[in-house]
Amino acid sequence: MSAEPERLVVGRVSGVYGVKGFVRVFSETEPRDAIAGFPRLWMQRGGDWQSIEVEDGRAHGRGVVLKFRGTDDREAAHGLIGCTLAVERDWLPPLEEGEFYWADLQGLDVETVDGTPLGRIESFMQTGANDVMVVRGEREHLVPWIRGRYVLEVDLDARRVRVDWDPDF
């Protein structure tokens, strides 16, 4: 029996678009419309994952619309609202030295330069200026992801991020 592929969530179906089976997608990719570049996605429906072919897709306003093979009308598209979309980790392009996918950083321990633990990376937020780590420990810390200024070291092997951050802030 083969192992399940490692899937990374890249978005979710948030609504329908038009009458020809397109859906609106909240994309977690960067850039946002990169999700439309995958020929296949994994879709979670009712707890089960199924592979689904992307027939068409594009940026639309501040969001993305996708058309999946076999979803040919508004009613079929409506049934997909709320479904989670994912890609296999192997489908992602390789990164340059010093670059990371958010999924690789979530769950890492965060500590200050003097070794004071702040908690674990729970998630990331995009702001207009820069990304922000949401670190949960005894309290929540919102640390800007600015390499060299606040984020000093990322050690994936040790599962640790070292930051220049006041623990009381």
Disulfide bonds with the S-S distance in Angstrom:
none
